[in-house]
């Protein structure tokens, strides 16, 4: 793997982390203002956790 490919991967990871932080902050501020959104976020977290557990089980 060339040096430029590694740099591009590092840039992609950094952009992804920044985007995730921005979306997380926006979601938190929206959840603080609206209890219905908070309930939906809790449901999404539970579903994502179930999907991750299923994937982890499949790769064992």
Secondary structure in CASP SS format (residue, H / E / C, confidence):
PFRMAT SS
TARGET T0000
AUTHOR 0000-0000-0000
METHOD secondary structure of the structure
MODEL  1
X C 1.00
X C 1.00
X H 1.00
X H 1.00
X H 1.00
X H 1.00
X H 1.00
X H 1.00
X H 1.00
X H 1.00
X H 1.00
X H 1.00
X H 1.00
X H 1.00
X H 1.00
X H 1.00
X H 1.00
X H 1.00
X H 1.00
X H 1.00
X H 1.00
X H 1.00
X H 1.00
X H 1.00
X H 1.00
X H 1.00
X H 1.00
X H 1.00
X H 1.00
X H 1.00
X H 1.00
X H 1.00
X H 1.00
X C 1.00
X H 1.00
X H 1.00
X H 1.00
X H 1.00
X H 1.00
X H 1.00
X H 1.00
X H 1.00
X H 1.00
X H 1.00
X H 1.00
X H 1.00
X H 1.00
X H 1.00
X H 1.00
X H 1.00
X H 1.00
X H 1.00
X H 1.00
X H 1.00
X H 1.00
X H 1.00
X H 1.00
X H 1.00
X C 1.00
X C 1.00
END
